Amino acid sequence: MGAVAGAALHGAHPTLFSGAGELFGVALLAGLATGALALVLGIALPEKAAAAIGVAPLGAALAGGAALLKVAQVTLPPLALAALVGALAAAAIAAGLARTKARGLYGCLVLFVAALALVQVRRPPPAAPQDDRPKVVVFGLDAGTWTILDELMAADQLPGLRQLRDQGTSGVLRSEVESSSPRVWTSIATGKTPAKHGVVDFFCTQNESLKTRRIWEILHLQEHWSVGLFQWLVTWPPDPFDPFVVPAWMARGPETHPAELSFIKELELAFQTGEFDQWRKDGDWSRLVTKLRDWGMGYVAHGLRWPTALAAARQAVTAMTDPSWERQYAAKRTLQLLLNGDVYLELYRRHRPDFSCFICYGTDNLAHKFWQYHYPDDFAIPHAEAAPFATLLTDYYRACDALLVELLPLLSGNTTVAVLSDHGFTSIGEGGESHQRELRPKMSRIASELALGEKEVLWSAVATRGYFRPVAEAPGAMEATRRIVDFLTRCEVVGGPKVFLVKLLESGQVEVAVNSDTRLERDSPVATPLGPRLFGDLVDVEDRTGNHSIDGIVLLRGPAIRRGARLESARLVDVAPTLLHLHGLAVGADMDGRVLEEALTDDFRAAHEIERIASWDELVDVTRQQVGPGDERAWRKYASELGYVDGGEAGSAAPNKSGGKDGS
């Protein structure tokens, strides 16, 4: 049986046994096929009979395959030998699992690995880049910071990023104090401040929030550029840019363009909303098995490779079995990066989009959770206590760099690469102190005190600041703003200074910070317009693990980018004007950024003057996709875990990453 099957495969693919990787896949496929037989038999037969019948055809398959290899004069490498032994064990385990609830899960594993093996045999090697058209690739590291990059580059652990630094221009990319991710990533995309582009906080999650044009929209409609976006924020519902748009974590639904990529968002949303864990708790095996099968086959069909599958399996085991929540959390983020990274590489290799991006958000998530373990001295944490989790953050940086290393050979020489972060991360507070004690307004409690709900006002928090945004269409929006400002400005320490510092922003938001001069404890009395309260009623006091810094990162490489130059005053809003100028388009006079001329070669600057137009908004007509309000649960849960927003209804407070309430 094995010889017949092997001969048929060899006839269809004469080079089937030409390499260790292919032998590895075929060997596993043979073993898993036998395991599938044992699985089917085990449903109807007693366990012992199923095991005996299942192992017998495995022996035949191995004997026939070995004979075929002998005829083909192929030396079996150690890797394939190990795979054959593993296949034998798989068949035996299959028989044991056949009579249990896990048989459906094992069946999914059989289908998944079998399909993966076949795809690996058939998948052509990456083609060398041939396209001479100018291109842009943005590789985002949310909260990426030179503190980490310099450390890992010095240890030769980030070869991809170091290559870009050495071959191009790099430096600090200045963010803004209110550095909520959708707000600042949109500033990068538009070259404008939030007051102009319209995305002012975490509640602006849809494309319809935008009031201006983004760089890929300008390039697409003016220069007919193809666009491939992978997890840029505020791209849901996805506009029909070809070849692909996969929205980021704030998407309110699984929609992608094309729809065949929606398995990526379905998996992400199932974990963000907690649905996946609920299926397990409820014993809903039918739905669980069906979803795992569909998601797994989706990744296989769209680029998942053997090495990634094995690495992902290790992360999945850690995520499900490790006793520490810290390693479980890091494993989930790394698993997502590995799976999505392979899909993006395959999409890029297949389509070569003119403008493309891939954004990594785990650099921010893990920093919020584990910064203190990598820099324990900043927080007076004993090294022995920090050691088990000291590399969780840097391991993720290394995984991001490994993806970048695989991406760079796919890029043509006419590609401008931009590695960016929307802000940085640090142990040090604004006044120079370590974030041992952070004071942050309890936004939901303040709204509750004023009897304001989400129909009148929305709130979010970043670092030590909170932000109220009255709902513009609400009848009492102006009155809500007045009440908030009046209440906050009249909260005072008994016999001392004001508790809050309040500022009205151009965007219409009310910015709230705790006056650091208060020097109060949780049980200190505070006078308010509504009567006496405790300081801890209105202010969150907690130990921190580090927080956002306005100093992010930028690394640029391309045919018109200077080599070895250092940027000292670049800002988020400078990215879009610079990329437009690099590709022969005018800079809008309504953009708040400038062209980073110091990053450009002398020859390019001499040959290309900066052109300006009043605005691209009137010239570029964009119709935003509309699919309804969508489901808020996923992004709210994700954001509340990091302390950016409350996870529930108005007036409720969701736990944040440090175990407290409210804020970030």
C-alpha positions in Angstrom: 0.0 0.0 0.0 2.8 2.4 0.9 4.7 1.5 -2.2 1.7 2.2 -4.5 1.0 5.5 -2.8 4.6 6.5 -2.9 5.0 5.6 -6.6 1.9 7.6 -7.4 3.3 10.7 -5.6 6.7 10.2 -7.2 5.1 10.0 -10.6 3.2 13.2 -10.1 6.2 15.0 -8.6 9.5 13.5 -9.8 11.4 15.8 -7.4 9.3 14.8 -4.4 12.2 13.2 -2.6 14.9 15.7 -3.5 15.2 17.4 -0.1 15.0 16.9 3.6 12.2 19.4 3.9 10.0 17.5 1.4 10.8 14.1 2.9 9.8 15.5 6.3 6.5 16.6 4.9 5.8 13.3 3.1 6.8 11.2 6.0 4.5 13.1 8.3 1.7 12.9 5.8 2.1 9.1 5.6 2.0 8.7 9.3 -1.0 11.1 9.7 -2.9 9.4 7.0 -2.5 6.1 8.9 -3.5 7.9 12.1 -6.6 9.1 10.3 -7.4 5.5 9.4 -7.0 4.5 13.1 -9.2 7.4 14.0 -12.0 6.3 11.7 -11.7 2.7 12.8 -11.6 3.7 16.4 -15.1 5.3 16.2 -16.6 1.9 15.5 -14.2 -0.6 17.1 -12.9 -1.1 20.6 -9.7 0.7 21.4 -7.3 -2.3 21.3 -8.7 -3.4 17.9 -8.4 0.1 16.5 -4.8 0.4 17.7 -3.8 -3.0 16.2 -5.5 -2.2 12.8 -4.2 1.3 12.8 -0.5 0.3 13.4 -0.6 -2.4 10.8 -1.1 -0.2 7.7 1.5 2.2 9.1 4.1 -0.6 8.9 3.1 -1.3 5.4 3.4 2.3 4.4 6.8 2.7 6.0 8.1 -0.5 4.4 6.8 0.5 0.9 8.1 4.0 1.2 11.6 2.8 2.3 11.7 0.5 -0.7 10.8 3.3 -3.0 13.5 5.5 -1.5 16.0 2.7 -2.0 15.0 2.4 -5.7 15.3 6.2 -6.1 18.8 6.1 -4.5 17.9 8.7 -2.0 19.7 8.8 1.4 17.2 9.3 4.2 18.3 12.3 6.3 18.1 12.2 10.1 15.2 14.7 10.0 13.1 12.4 7.9 14.0 9.4 10.1 12.8 11.4 13.2 9.6 12.2 11.3 8.9 8.5 10.6 9.3 7.7 14.2 7.0 10.5 15.1 4.5 9.2 12.5 4.5 5.8 14.2 3.8 7.5 17.6 1.0 9.6 15.9 -0.8 6.5 14.7 -0.7 4.9 18.2 -1.9 8.1 19.8 -4.7 8.3 17.3 -6.1 5.0 18.2 -6.1 6.0 21.9 -7.8 9.3 21.2 -10.3 7.8 18.8 -12.8 6.9 21.6 -12.5 10.2 23.4 -14.0 13.7 23.0 -10.7 14.8 21.5 -11.2 12.7 18.4 -12.7 15.7 16.6 -9.7 17.9 17.5 -7.3 15.2 16.4 -9.2 14.8 13.1 -8.7 18.5 12.6 -5.0 18.1 13.3 -4.8 15.3 10.7 -6.4 17.4 8.0 -4.4 20.5 8.9 -1.0 18.8 8.8 -1.8 16.7 5.8 -2.9 19.8 3.8 0.2 21.6 5.0 2.4 18.8 3.8 0.8 18.8 0.4 1.0 22.6 0.1 4.7 22.6 0.9 5.3 20.0 -1.8 3.5 22.1 -4.4 4.4 25.6 -3.3 7.0 27.2 -5.6 10.1 28.9 -4.1 9.9 32.7 -3.7 10.5 34.5 -7.0 13.2 37.1 -7.3 11.7 40.7 -7.4 11.4 41.8 -11.1 9.2 44.9 -10.8 11.0 48.2 -11.5 8.0 50.3 -10.4 8.7 52.4 -7.3 7.2 50.9 -4.1 6.8 51.6 -0.4 6.7 49.2 2.4 5.9 50.3 6.0 6.8 47.9 8.8 5.3 49.1 12.0 6.4 48.4 15.5 3.8 49.8 17.8 5.6 51.5 20.8 9.0 50.6 19.3 11.8 52.3 21.2 15.5 52.8 20.7 16.0 51.7 24.2 15.3 48.1 23.2 16.6 48.4 19.6 20.0 49.7 20.7 20.4 47.0 23.3 19.5 44.1 20.9 21.4 45.5 18.0 24.5 45.8 20.1 24.1 42.1 20.9 23.6 41.3 17.2 20.1 40.1 17.8 18.2 42.3 15.3 20.0 41.7 11.9 17.1 43.1 9.8 16.7 46.3 11.7 20.5 46.8 12.0 20.8 46.4 8.2 18.2 49.1 7.6 19.9 51.4 10.1 23.3 50.9 8.5 22.1 51.2 4.9 19.7 54.2 5.4 18.7 57.0 7.7 17.3 56.5 11.2 16.4 58.5 14.3 13.8 59.4 16.8 10.2 59.9 15.5 8.4 62.3 17.9 4.9 61.4 18.8 2.4 63.4 20.9 1.4 63.2 24.5 -2.0 61.9 23.7 -0.6 58.8 21.9 -3.6 56.5 21.6 -2.8 54.2 18.7 -5.7 55.0 16.3 -5.0 58.7 16.7 -1.3 58.6 16.0 -1.2 55.9 13.3 -3.7 58.1 11.4 -1.4 61.1 11.9 1.3 59.0 10.2 -1.0 58.1 7.3 -2.3 61.6 6.7 0.5 64.0 7.7 -2.1 65.9 9.8 -3.0 66.4 13.4 -6.1 64.7 14.9 -8.1 67.9 14.8 -7.8 67.8 11.0 -8.0 64.0 10.3 -10.8 63.3 12.7 -9.5 60.3 14.6 -9.2 61.7 18.1 -9.5 58.6 20.4 -10.3 54.9 20.7 -13.9 55.4 19.8 -13.0 56.5 16.3 -12.7 52.9 15.0 -14.3 53.1 11.6 -13.2 54.6 8.3 -16.2 56.9 8.5 -14.4 58.9 11.3 -11.8 60.2 8.8 -12.1 63.7 7.5 -9.1 63.7 5.1 -7.1 61.5 2.7 -4.4 59.0 3.6 -1.2 58.5 1.7 -2.2 55.2 0.1 -5.5 56.7 -1.1 -3.6 59.6 -2.8 -1.0 57.2 -4.4 -3.8 54.8 -5.6 -6.0 57.4 -7.2 -3.3 59.7 -8.6 -0.6 57.2 -9.6 -2.7 54.0 -9.8 -0.7 52.3 -7.2 -1.8 48.9 -5.9 -2.4 48.8 -2.1 -1.9 45.9 0.3 -2.6 46.8 4.0 -2.1 44.3 6.8 -3.4 45.6 10.1 -3.2 49.4 9.8 -5.6 50.9 12.3 -8.9 52.5 11.2 -9.2 50.5 8.0 -12.5 48.9 8.9 -14.7 48.4 7.0 -12.1 47.6 4.5 -12.1 49.7 1.3 -11.7 47.6 -1.9 -8.1 48.3 -2.5 -6.3 45.5 -4.4 -4.7 43.3 -3.7 -5.6 43.1 0.0 -6.8 44.9 3.1 -6.8 43.2 6.5 -7.9 45.6 9.2 -6.3 45.9 12.6 -7.4 45.0 16.1 -10.1 47.7 16.4 -12.2 46.2 13.6 -15.8 45.7 14.7 -16.3 42.7 12.4 -14.3 40.0 10.4 -14.6 41.8 7.0 -11.5 41.8 4.9 -10.7 42.5 1.2 -10.8 40.0 -0.4 -13.3 38.1 1.8 -11.2 34.9 1.6 -8.8 36.5 4.1 -11.6 36.9 6.7 -10.4 33.8 8.6 -7.6 36.0 10.0 -10.1 38.4 11.6 -12.5 35.6 12.7 -9.7 33.9 14.7 -8.6 37.2 16.2 -12.1 38.3 17.1 -12.9 34.9 18.7 -10.0 35.3 21.1 -10.6 39.0 21.7 -14.2 38.6 22.6 -13.5 35.5 24.7 -15.8 33.3 22.5 -13.1 30.7 22.0 -12.6 30.2 25.7 -16.4 30.1 26.2 -16.8 27.3 23.6 -14.3 25.2 25.5 -16.0 25.9 28.9 -19.4 25.0 27.4 -18.1 21.9 25.7 -19.3 23.1 22.4 -16.9 20.8 20.6 -18.8 20.9 17.2 -18.3 24.6 16.9 -14.8 24.5 18.2 -13.7 21.8 15.8 -15.4 23.4 12.9 -13.7 26.8 13.5 -10.3 25.3 14.1 -10.6 23.3 10.9 -11.6 26.4 8.9 -9.0 28.7 10.4 -6.2 26.2 10.1 -7.0 25.4 6.5 -7.2 29.1 5.8 -3.7 29.7 7.0 -2.4 26.7 5.2 -3.9 27.8 1.9 -2.4 31.3 2.3 1.2 30.7 3.0 1.8 28.9 6.3 5.1 27.0 6.2 6.4 24.0 8.1 9.0 25.9 10.2 6.3 28.4 11.2 3.8 25.7 11.9 6.2 24.0 14.3 7.1 27.3 16.0 3.4 28.2 16.2 2.6 24.8 17.7 5.2 25.4 20.5 3.6 28.8 21.2 0.1 27.3 21.3 1.2 24.6 23.8 2.7 27.4 26.0 -0.4 29.5 25.7 -2.6 26.6 26.8 -0.5 24.8 29.4 2.1 27.1 30.9 1.3 27.8 34.6 2.2 31.5 34.4 -0.2 33.9 32.8 2.7 36.0 31.7 4.1 33.4 29.4 0.7 32.4 28.2 0.0 36.1 27.2 3.3 36.5 25.4 2.8 33.1 23.6 -0.6 34.2 22.3 0.9 37.5 20.9 3.8 35.6 19.3 1.5 33.0 17.9 -0.5 35.7 16.1 2.6 37.3 14.7 4.0 34.0 13.4 0.7 33.0 11.6 0.0 36.5 10.2 3.6 37.0 9.2 3.5 33.9 6.9 0.3 35.1 5.3 1.7 38.6 4.7 4.9 37.2 3.1 2.8 35.0 0.8 0.5 37.9 -0.1 3.5 40.1 -0.8 5.4 37.5 -2.8 2.3 36.8 -4.9 1.1 40.3 -5.6 4.0 42.8 -5.0 1.7 45.7 -4.0 3.1 49.2 -4.7 2.2 50.5 -1.2 2.1 47.9 1.5 2.3 47.7 5.3 2.5 45.2 8.1 2.1 46.5 11.7 3.2 44.6 14.8 1.2 45.5 17.9 2.8 43.0 20.4 5.7 45.4 21.0 3.2 47.7 22.7 1.1 45.0 24.4 4.0 43.2 25.9 5.7 46.4 27.0 2.6 47.4 29.0 2.7 44.0 30.7 6.4 43.1 31.1 8.6 46.2 30.8 9.4 46.1 34.5 10.8 42.6 34.2 13.3 43.6 31.6 14.4 46.7 33.5 13.9 45.5 37.1 16.3 48.0 38.6 14.0 50.9 37.5 11.3 49.4 39.7 13.3 47.9 42.6 12.3 44.4 41.6 14.7 41.7 42.7 16.4 40.1 39.7 15.5 36.6 40.7 11.8 37.6 40.6 12.1 39.3 37.2 14.3 36.6 35.6 11.6 34.2 34.4 9.9 36.9 32.4 12.9 39.1 31.6 13.0 38.2 27.8 9.3 38.1 27.0 9.3 41.5 25.5 12.7 41.2 23.7 11.8 37.8 22.3 8.9 39.4 20.6 11.2 42.1 19.1 13.4 39.3 17.8 10.4 37.6 16.2 9.4 40.8 14.5 13.0 41.2 13.2 12.9 37.6 11.9 9.9 38.5 9.8 11.6 41.6 8.5 14.6 39.5 7.5 12.4 37.3 5.4 10.6 40.3 3.9 13.6 42.3 2.8 14.8 39.8 0.0 11.4 40.1 -1.6 11.7 43.8 -2.1 13.0 45.3 -5.4 15.8 47.8 -5.4 13.2 50.5 -6.1 11.5 50.1 -2.8 11.5 52.6 0.0 11.3 50.8 3.4 10.0 52.7 6.4 10.2 51.1 9.9 8.1 53.2 12.2 6.6 53.4 15.7 3.7 55.5 16.7 5.4 56.3 20.1 8.1 54.9 22.3 8.2 53.3 25.7 10.1 54.2 28.9 10.5 53.6 32.6 10.8 57.3 33.3 8.0 59.7 33.9 7.6 63.2 32.5 9.2 64.7 35.6 12.1 62.4 35.5 10.9 60.0 38.2 10.6 56.3 37.7 6.9 55.3 37.3 6.8 53.7 40.8 3.6 55.6 41.6 1.3 56.8 38.8 -1.7 59.0 39.3 -4.5 58.7 36.7 -8.0 60.1 36.8 -10.7 57.5 37.2 -12.7 58.4 34.1 -15.7 56.1 34.5 -16.1 57.1 38.2 -16.0 60.8 37.3 -18.6 60.3 34.6 -20.8 58.3 37.0 -20.5 61.1 39.6 -21.9 63.5 37.0 -24.6 61.0 35.8 -23.1 61.1 32.3 -23.4 58.0 30.1 -22.0 57.1 26.7 -24.9 58.8 24.9 -23.6 62.1 26.1 -19.8 61.6 26.5 -17.1 59.1 25.7 -13.9 58.6 27.7 -10.5 57.0 27.3 -7.1 57.2 28.9 -3.5 57.1 27.7 -0.6 57.0 30.3 -1.4 59.5 33.1 -4.0 61.5 31.2 -7.7 61.0 30.6 -9.8 62.3 27.8 -13.5 63.1 27.7 -15.2 63.7 24.3 -18.8 64.9 24.3 -20.8 63.1 21.6 -21.3 65.8 19.0 -24.8 64.8 18.0 -26.1 64.6 21.5 -28.5 67.4 22.5 -26.6 68.1 25.7 -23.0 67.9 24.4 -22.1 71.5 25.2 -23.7 71.2 28.7 -21.9 67.9 29.3 -18.6 69.6 28.5 -19.4 72.5 30.9 -20.4 70.2 33.7 -17.2 68.1 33.3 -14.9 71.2 33.4 -16.8 72.8 36.3 -16.6 69.6 38.4 -12.9 68.9 37.7 -11.7 72.5 38.3 -13.5 72.6 41.6 -12.0 69.4 43.1 -9.5 70.6 45.7 -7.4 69.2 48.4 -8.8 70.4 51.7 -6.6 73.4 52.5 -4.4 72.7 49.5 -4.1 72.8 45.7 -6.5 71.6 43.0 -6.6 67.9 42.3 -6.9 68.0 38.5 -5.3 69.9 35.7 -7.9 70.5 33.0 -7.3 71.6 29.4 -9.7 72.0 26.5 -8.1 70.7 23.3 -8.6 71.9 19.7 -10.3 68.5 18.9 -13.1 69.3 21.4 -11.8 66.9 24.0 -11.3 67.7 27.7 -7.9 66.5 28.8 -7.6 65.6 32.5 -4.4 65.0 34.4 -3.8 64.6 38.2 -1.9 67.5 39.8 1.3 65.9 40.9 1.7 68.5 43.6 -1.2 67.0 45.6 1.1 64.3 47.2 -2.0 62.5 48.5 -2.8 58.9 49.4 -5.9 56.9 48.5 -7.7 57.8 51.8 -6.9 61.5 51.7 -10.0 63.7 51.8 -10.9 65.8 48.8 -13.5 68.6 48.5 -15.7 68.4 45.4 -18.9 70.3 44.2 -20.8 67.1 45.1 -19.5 66.9 48.6 -16.4 65.3 50.2 -14.8 62.3 48.5 -11.6 60.3 49.0 -8.6 60.9 46.7 -8.8 57.2 45.8 -12.4 57.6 44.7 -11.4 59.9 41.8 -7.8 59.0 41.2 -6.1 55.6 40.4 -2.9 55.3 42.4 -0.8 52.3 41.3 2.7 51.0 40.6 3.5 50.9 36.9 5.6 48.9 34.5 6.6 51.8 32.3 4.6 53.8 29.8 4.3 55.5 26.5 7.1 57.9 25.6 6.9 60.5 22.8 10.2 59.3 21.4 9.4 56.6 18.8 11.6 55.2 16.1 12.1 55.7 12.3 14.4 53.8 10.0 14.3 54.6 6.2 16.0 52.9 3.3 15.5 53.4 -0.4 17.1 54.6 -3.6 16.8 58.3 -2.6 17.5 57.8 1.1 20.9 58.9 2.5 23.1 56.2 4.0 24.1 56.4 7.6 22.3 59.7 8.4 20.6 60.5 11.7 17.3 62.2 12.1 16.9 64.5 15.1 13.6 66.3 14.7 11.3 64.0 12.8 7.6 63.9 13.7 4.8 61.5 13.0 3.2 64.0 10.6 6.4 64.2 8.5 6.1 60.7 7.2 3.3 61.2 4.7 4.8 64.4 3.1 8.2 62.8 2.8 6.8 59.7 1.0 4.7 61.8 -1.3 7.7 63.9 -2.3 9.9 60.8 -2.8 7.4 59.6 -5.4 6.9 62.7 -7.3 3.7 64.1 -5.7 3.0 67.5 -4.2 2.7 68.1 -0.5 -0.7 69.4 0.7 -0.4 72.9 2.3 -3.0 71.7 4.8 -0.6 69.0 6.0 1.0 69.7 9.4 4.2 67.8 8.5 7.2 68.6 6.4 9.4 66.7 4.0 12.4 65.2 5.8 14.9 66.7 3.4 17.8 65.7 5.7 17.0 62.0 5.0 17.3 62.5 1.2 20.3 62.1 -1.0 22.0 65.3 -2.4 21.3 64.1 -6.0 17.6 63.6 -5.3 17.2 67.0 -3.6 19.0 68.8 -6.4 16.7 67.2 -9.0 13.4 67.4 -7.2 12.0 70.6 -5.7 9.2 70.3 -3.2 5.9 71.0 -4.9 2.8 72.1 -3.0 -0.9 72.1 -3.5 -3.6 73.5 -1.3 -5.1 70.1 -0.4 -5.4 66.6 -1.7 -8.9 66.3 -0.1 -10.7 67.9 -3.0 -8.7 66.1 -5.7 -8.9 62.6 -4.3 -12.5 61.3 -4.1 -12.9 58.5 -1.7 -16.1 56.7 -0.8 -15.8 54.9 2.5 -17.2 51.4 2.9 -20.2 51.1 5.2 -21.3 47.8 6.8 -23.2 49.0 9.9 -22.1 49.6 13.4 -20.5 46.2 13.9 -19.6 44.5 17.2 -17.7 46.6 19.8 -16.9 43.8 22.2 -13.6 42.7 20.6 -11.8 46.0 20.5 -13.2 47.1 23.9 -12.0 44.0 25.6 -8.5 44.3 24.0 -8.2 48.0 24.8 -9.5 47.6 28.4 -6.9 44.9 29.0 -4.3 47.5 28.3 -6.1 50.1 30.3 -7.1 52.4 27.4 -10.8 52.3 27.8 -13.4 50.8 30.1 -14.6 47.4 29.0 -18.2 47.7 30.0 -21.0 50.2 29.9 -20.8 53.7 31.0 -20.0 54.0 34.7 -18.4 50.6 34.9 -14.7 50.2 35.3 -12.7 47.4 33.7 -9.5 46.0 35.2 -6.4 47.2 33.5 -3.1 45.5 33.0 -1.8 46.2 36.5 -4.9 45.0 38.3 -6.4 48.4 38.9 -9.3 50.2 37.3 -9.6 52.6 34.5 -7.1 54.1 32.2 -3.7 53.2 30.8 
